[in-house]
């Protein structure tokens, strides 16, 4: 066979092979590119980009609050009574300038804010409260719970950390089932030992404490014996552990913001404690809580 004919046959074969390879690449839906020699070669399929995190809305259209006596404004206005109008989360009192008031404005509060907290509530009560909040499809849910889990008649009765975690996880699960787009702000539990150290300087406050307010921390307020100090340290350590749970569970939810321990770290002054029990926040203390929450939510 003449050399010129052999060359023409080789060229036609190379063209046919290249065309076949291109068809194979297209059928397999994989990327192909030309090789330096003119033929196609398969390339690695690019990895899919991770789903972007949902954008955080700094101006939610509604607010639901869950938690305990702090969110109910207990002992803020009167002895042993709730005062929800002075709540840091949803209150209407202009002196507090609550989170909802700052976010929504006064005219919107009746229709678009709900205080579902209950004085005396512990973390085990949060799933039911959260389900009630989720039913309203709020733009934001505020969570402040855990103080009553540490404030018991004795340290032996404090909520175990594992149970605390299970209850908070269940609360978040119930929210996500019914209201997957609601944002969540989680406050750390206040430093109960700090509140004891500030409030114990008031003689009237110590008399009120004898009624049974947070006995695990406040009982025997002036007792500085090793046993009493160890009891307070045990409560303090449990609060730290609770805050670690709040941080960790919140971190697993892309629409949840933990306060980073800001409330726990805040050094409440005597003027920021209730004049009725020197333990719960006063109007000024409620205002500080609202400020902390607003700063974190609008960051």
C-alpha positions as CSV (number, residue, x, y, z in Angstrom):
1,X,0.0,0.0,0.0
2,X,1.4,3.4,-0.9
3,X,2.6,5.6,2.0
4,X,0.3,8.4,1.2
5,X,-2.8,6.1,1.4
6,X,-1.6,4.8,4.8
7,X,-1.3,8.3,6.1
8,X,-4.8,9.2,5.0
9,X,-6.2,6.0,6.7
10,X,-4.4,6.9,10.0
11,X,-5.8,10.5,9.9
12,X,-9.4,9.2,9.3
13,X,-9.1,6.7,12.2
14,X,-7.8,9.4,14.6
15,X,-10.7,11.7,13.7
16,X,-13.2,8.8,14.3
17,X,-11.7,7.9,17.6
18,X,-11.8,11.6,18.8
19,X,-15.5,11.9,17.8
20,X,-16.4,8.7,19.6
21,X,-14.6,9.9,22.7
22,X,-16.5,13.1,22.7
23,X,-19.8,11.2,22.4
24,X,-18.8,9.1,25.4
25,X,-18.0,12.1,27.5
26,X,-21.3,13.8,26.6
27,X,-23.3,10.7,27.4
28,X,-21.6,10.3,30.8
29,X,-22.3,14.0,31.7
30,X,-18.7,14.4,32.8
31,X,-16.4,17.2,31.9
32,X,-14.0,16.7,29.0
33,X,-11.2,18.8,27.6
34,X,-8.9,18.4,24.7
35,X,-5.6,16.7,25.4
36,X,-2.4,18.3,24.1
37,X,-2.3,15.6,21.3
38,X,-5.7,16.6,20.0
39,X,-7.9,13.9,21.7
40,X,-10.3,14.6,24.6
41,X,-9.6,13.6,28.1
42,X,-11.9,13.2,31.1
43,X,-11.6,15.7,33.9
44,X,-12.7,15.4,37.6
45,X,-16.3,16.5,38.2
46,X,-16.3,19.6,40.3
47,X,-17.5,19.1,43.9
48,X,-20.8,20.8,44.6
49,X,-20.6,24.0,46.6
50,X,-21.8,23.8,50.2
51,X,-25.2,25.3,50.9
52,X,-24.9,28.8,52.1
53,X,-26.0,29.6,55.6
54,X,-29.3,31.4,55.7
55,X,-29.0,35.1,56.1
56,X,-29.6,36.4,59.6
57,X,-32.5,38.9,59.7
58,X,-31.5,41.8,62.0
59,X,-35.1,43.1,61.9
60,X,-37.4,40.2,62.6
61,X,-41.1,40.9,62.2
62,X,-42.3,39.3,65.5
63,X,-40.9,38.1,68.8
64,X,-41.9,35.2,71.1
65,X,-40.2,34.9,74.4
66,X,-39.8,31.6,76.4
67,X,-38.1,31.0,79.7
68,X,-38.5,31.6,83.4
69,X,-39.2,34.4,86.0
70,X,-36.5,36.7,84.6
71,X,-38.4,37.0,81.3
72,X,-41.7,37.4,83.2
73,X,-40.3,40.4,85.1
74,X,-40.7,38.7,88.4
75,X,-40.1,41.0,91.4
76,X,-39.3,43.8,89.1
77,X,-42.4,45.9,90.1
78,X,-43.8,44.3,93.2
79,X,-42.8,41.6,95.8
80,X,-43.3,38.1,94.6
81,X,-45.3,39.0,91.5
82,X,-44.8,38.9,87.8
83,X,-44.4,42.2,85.9
84,X,-44.4,41.3,82.2
85,X,-44.6,44.9,81.2
86,X,-41.0,45.3,82.5
87,X,-39.7,42.2,80.7
88,X,-36.4,42.6,78.9
89,X,-37.8,40.6,76.0
90,X,-41.3,41.8,75.3
91,X,-42.1,44.5,77.9
92,X,-43.9,47.7,77.1
93,X,-42.2,49.8,79.8
94,X,-40.3,52.6,78.1
95,X,-37.7,52.6,80.9
96,X,-36.7,49.1,80.0
97,X,-36.9,49.6,76.3
98,X,-37.4,45.9,75.7
99,X,-36.0,43.9,72.8
100,X,-39.4,43.8,71.1
101,X,-39.9,47.5,71.6
102,X,-36.6,48.2,70.0
103,X,-37.2,45.8,67.1
104,X,-40.9,46.3,66.4
105,X,-41.9,49.6,67.9
106,X,-44.6,50.2,70.5
107,X,-47.6,50.0,68.1
108,X,-46.7,46.5,66.9
109,X,-46.2,44.9,70.4
110,X,-49.8,43.8,71.0
111,X,-50.1,41.9,67.7
112,X,-46.5,40.7,67.1
113,X,-44.9,39.9,70.5
114,X,-45.8,37.1,72.9
115,X,-44.4,36.4,76.4
116,X,-44.8,32.6,76.9
117,X,-42.3,32.3,79.8
118,X,-43.4,31.1,83.2
119,X,-42.0,32.0,86.6
120,X,-40.5,28.9,88.2
121,X,-40.0,27.1,84.8
122,X,-37.0,24.8,84.4
123,X,-35.4,23.6,81.2
124,X,-37.7,20.5,81.2
125,X,-40.6,23.0,80.7
126,X,-39.1,24.6,77.6
127,X,-40.3,22.1,75.0
128,X,-43.9,22.9,75.7
129,X,-43.2,26.6,75.7
130,X,-41.2,26.3,72.5
131,X,-44.1,24.4,70.8
132,X,-46.4,27.2,71.8
133,X,-44.0,29.8,70.4
134,X,-43.6,27.8,67.1
135,X,-47.3,27.8,66.6
136,X,-47.1,31.6,66.1
137,X,-44.4,31.3,63.5
138,X,-42.4,34.1,65.1
139,X,-39.5,35.8,63.3
140,X,-37.5,35.5,66.5
141,X,-37.7,33.4,69.6
142,X,-35.8,34.5,72.7
143,X,-34.6,31.8,75.2
144,X,-33.6,32.5,78.8
145,X,-33.8,29.4,80.9
146,X,-31.6,27.4,83.3
147,X,-31.4,29.5,86.5
148,X,-34.2,27.4,88.2
149,X,-32.4,24.2,87.3
150,X,-29.5,25.4,89.5
151,X,-31.7,27.2,92.1
152,X,-33.1,24.3,94.1
153,X,-33.5,23.5,97.8
154,X,-30.2,21.6,97.7
155,X,-27.4,20.9,95.2
156,X,-28.5,17.3,95.0
157,X,-31.8,18.5,93.4
158,X,-30.1,20.5,90.6
159,X,-31.0,19.2,87.1
160,X,-28.3,16.8,85.8
161,X,-26.4,18.3,82.8
162,X,-27.5,15.4,80.5
163,X,-31.1,16.0,81.3
164,X,-30.7,19.7,80.7
165,X,-29.2,19.0,77.3
166,X,-31.9,16.6,76.3
167,X,-34.6,19.1,77.2
168,X,-33.0,21.9,75.3
169,X,-32.5,19.7,72.2
170,X,-36.1,18.6,72.4
171,X,-37.2,22.2,72.6
172,X,-35.2,23.1,69.5
173,X,-36.5,20.1,67.7
174,X,-40.1,21.1,68.3
175,X,-39.4,24.6,67.1
176,X,-37.9,23.3,63.9
177,X,-40.7,20.9,63.2
178,X,-43.4,23.6,63.3
179,X,-41.4,26.8,62.5
180,X,-38.2,26.0,60.6
181,X,-37.5,29.6,59.7
182,X,-37.7,31.2,63.1
183,X,-34.5,32.7,64.4
184,X,-33.4,32.0,68.0
185,X,-31.5,34.1,70.5
186,X,-30.2,32.1,73.5
187,X,-29.1,34.0,76.6
188,X,-26.6,32.5,79.0
189,X,-27.7,31.8,82.5
190,X,-26.7,34.6,84.8
191,X,-23.8,34.2,87.3
192,X,-25.8,33.3,90.4
193,X,-22.7,33.5,92.6
194,X,-22.2,37.1,91.5
195,X,-25.8,37.9,92.4
196,X,-25.3,36.4,95.8
197,X,-22.1,38.4,96.4
198,X,-23.9,41.7,95.5
199,X,-27.2,41.0,97.2
200,X,-25.9,39.7,100.5
201,X,-24.9,43.3,101.4
202,X,-28.6,44.2,101.9
203,X,-30.2,43.2,105.2
204,X,-33.8,43.3,103.9
205,X,-32.8,41.2,100.8
206,X,-31.3,38.5,103.0
207,X,-34.6,38.3,104.9
208,X,-36.5,37.8,101.6
209,X,-34.0,35.1,100.6
210,X,-35.1,33.1,103.7
211,X,-38.4,32.7,102.0
212,X,-36.7,30.1,99.8
213,X,-35.4,32.0,96.8
214,X,-32.6,30.0,95.2
215,X,-31.7,28.2,98.4
216,X,-28.9,26.2,96.9
217,X,-27.0,29.5,96.3
218,X,-28.6,32.0,98.7
219,X,-29.3,29.9,101.7
220,X,-27.2,30.9,104.7
221,X,-26.1,34.1,102.9
222,X,-23.6,35.0,105.6
223,X,-22.2,31.5,106.1
224,X,-18.6,31.5,104.8
225,X,-17.7,28.1,106.1
226,X,-15.9,25.7,103.8
227,X,-19.0,23.7,103.4
228,X,-21.1,26.7,102.4
229,X,-18.4,27.9,100.0
230,X,-18.2,24.5,98.5
231,X,-22.0,24.4,98.0
232,X,-21.9,27.8,96.2
233,X,-19.0,26.6,94.0
234,X,-21.0,23.5,93.1
235,X,-23.9,25.7,92.0
236,X,-21.5,27.9,90.1
237,X,-20.0,25.0,88.3
238,X,-23.4,23.7,87.3
239,X,-24.3,27.0,85.8
240,X,-21.1,27.0,83.8
241,X,-22.0,23.5,82.5
242,X,-25.5,24.6,81.6
243,X,-24.1,27.5,79.6
244,X,-21.8,25.1,77.7
245,X,-24.9,23.1,76.7
246,X,-26.7,26.2,75.6
247,X,-23.7,27.2,73.5
248,X,-23.2,23.8,71.9
249,X,-26.8,23.0,71.1
250,X,-27.3,26.5,69.6
251,X,-24.2,26.1,67.5
252,X,-25.8,23.2,65.7
253,X,-28.7,25.3,64.4
254,X,-27.9,27.7,61.6
255,X,-30.6,30.1,62.7
256,X,-29.5,30.3,66.4
257,X,-27.3,32.9,68.1
258,X,-25.9,32.3,71.6
259,X,-24.9,35.4,73.5
260,X,-21.4,34.1,74.0
261,X,-21.7,34.2,77.7
262,X,-22.5,37.9,77.8
263,X,-25.3,37.7,80.4
264,X,-23.2,35.3,82.6
265,X,-20.3,37.7,82.4
266,X,-22.3,40.9,83.1
267,X,-21.6,42.3,86.6
268,X,-25.0,43.4,87.8
269,X,-24.8,46.2,90.4
270,X,-27.1,46.6,93.4
271,X,-29.1,49.2,91.5
272,X,-29.8,46.6,88.8
273,X,-31.2,44.1,91.2
274,X,-34.8,44.0,92.4
275,X,-35.5,46.2,95.4
276,X,-37.9,43.4,96.5
277,X,-35.6,40.4,96.6
278,X,-32.1,41.6,95.6
279,X,-31.8,38.7,93.2
280,X,-34.0,39.2,90.1
281,X,-33.3,42.1,87.8
282,X,-34.7,45.5,88.6
283,X,-36.0,47.8,85.9
284,X,-32.4,48.8,85.3
285,X,-31.3,45.2,85.2
286,X,-34.0,44.3,82.7
287,X,-32.8,47.2,80.5
288,X,-29.3,45.8,80.6
289,X,-30.6,42.4,79.4
290,X,-32.5,44.1,76.6
291,X,-29.4,46.0,75.5
292,X,-27.2,42.8,75.4
293,X,-29.8,40.9,73.4
294,X,-30.4,43.8,70.9
295,X,-26.7,44.2,70.4
296,X,-26.2,40.5,69.6
297,X,-29.3,40.2,67.4
298,X,-28.6,43.2,65.3
299,X,-24.8,42.6,64.9
